[in-house]
Amino acid sequence: MNSQTKVCLPAWIFEQAQGDTNEIKRLVLEYMKRYDGYRVIKVSKRLAICETNRI
């Protein structure tokens, strides 16, 4: 069963990217590697909206 969850993203991602959307995407995907089984659907404000496989 897939469910959606939100992950609060750290401020350093947005500070380091300095508004560059490609850099934000790269940093978010790199950060999310620590969340096993989470797939990023979109980034909204400072949240990663993710799909995860939970039982």
PyMOL commands that set and color helices and strands:
alter all, ss='L'
color gray80, all
select helices_A, chain A and resi 11-17+21-32
alter helices_A, ss='H'
color red, helices_A
select strands_A, chain A and resi 2-8+38-44+47-53
alter strands_A, ss='S'
color yellow, strands_A
deselect
rebuild
show_as cartoon
